[in-house]
Amino acid sequence: MMDTKTLVVGQYVHLRSGCYGDSGRVVRVTPDGVDVQTGVMQNDGTWNAHELLHFDNNGKGCNDEGTYECGPWEIVEFDG
């Protein structure tokens, strides 16, 4: 797991749930963890948002936010 205390708003992170991967950007940092917005960057530079995920200080997502087969998302790395 990853320590989320060094993450900042706007930073891109990579997520994993078992064999599945995703990415997003940090939209909120709190003392309890971070919120990450997943989505796709469009050709015109706008962000097509999909869902807002919540992570604790260790980068582990909420139990009800993940994949059916593999459970909660986890932050596995970030772009510094």
C-alpha positions as CSV (number, residue, x, y, z in Angstrom):
1,M,0.0,0.0,0.0
2,M,1.0,3.6,-0.5
3,D,1.2,6.5,1.9
4,T,-1.1,9.2,0.5
5,K,0.2,12.0,2.7
6,T,2.5,13.2,-0.1
7,L,-0.2,13.5,-2.7
8,V,-1.5,16.9,-3.8
9,V,-4.7,18.0,-5.7
10,G,-4.3,17.6,-9.5
11,Q,-1.7,14.8,-9.2
12,Y,-2.3,11.7,-11.4
13,V,-2.4,8.3,-9.7
14,H,-2.6,4.7,-10.9
15,L,-5.1,2.3,-9.4
16,R,-5.4,-1.5,-9.2
17,S,-8.1,-3.9,-8.2
18,G,-6.7,-7.4,-8.7
19,C,-5.9,-7.7,-12.4
20,Y,-7.7,-4.5,-13.3
21,G,-6.1,-1.1,-13.6
22,D,-7.3,2.5,-13.8
23,S,-6.0,6.0,-13.3
24,G,-7.3,9.3,-12.1
25,R,-6.4,12.5,-10.5
26,V,-6.5,13.7,-6.9
27,V,-9.3,16.2,-6.4
28,R,-9.3,16.4,-2.6
29,V,-6.8,15.8,0.2
30,T,-8.0,15.4,3.8
31,P,-6.4,14.2,7.0
32,D,-8.2,10.9,6.5
33,G,-7.1,10.3,2.9
34,V,-7.7,11.4,-0.7
35,D,-10.5,11.5,-3.2
36,V,-9.6,10.5,-6.8
37,Q,-11.7,11.3,-9.9
38,T,-11.4,8.7,-12.6
39,G,-12.0,9.5,-16.2
40,V,-10.5,10.2,-19.6
41,M,-8.6,13.2,-20.9
42,Q,-10.2,14.3,-24.2
43,N,-8.4,15.5,-27.3
44,D,-9.5,19.1,-26.5
45,G,-7.9,18.9,-23.0
46,T,-11.1,18.6,-21.1
47,W,-11.6,15.8,-18.5
48,N,-14.5,13.3,-19.0
49,A,-15.2,12.3,-15.4
50,H,-16.4,8.8,-14.6
51,E,-16.6,8.3,-10.8
52,L,-15.2,9.7,-7.6
53,L,-13.3,7.2,-5.4
54,H,-12.3,7.6,-1.8
55,F,-9.0,6.3,-0.3
56,D,-7.7,6.1,3.2
57,N,-4.2,7.3,4.2
58,N,-2.7,3.9,3.1
59,G,-4.2,4.2,-0.4
60,K,-6.9,1.6,0.1
61,G,-10.3,2.3,-1.3
62,C,-13.7,1.9,0.3
63,N,-15.1,-1.6,0.2
64,D,-18.0,-0.6,-2.0
65,E,-15.8,1.1,-4.6
66,G,-14.0,-1.4,-6.6
67,T,-14.4,-4.3,-9.0
68,Y,-16.9,-7.1,-8.4
69,E,-14.3,-9.8,-8.8
70,C,-11.4,-8.3,-6.9
71,G,-12.6,-5.9,-4.4
72,P,-11.6,-2.3,-3.5
73,W,-9.3,-0.2,-5.6
74,E,-5.8,0.7,-4.3
75,I,-3.5,3.4,-5.3
76,V,-0.3,1.7,-6.5
77,E,1.8,4.6,-7.8
78,F,1.6,8.2,-8.7
79,D,3.1,10.6,-11.2
80,G,5.4,13.0,-9.3
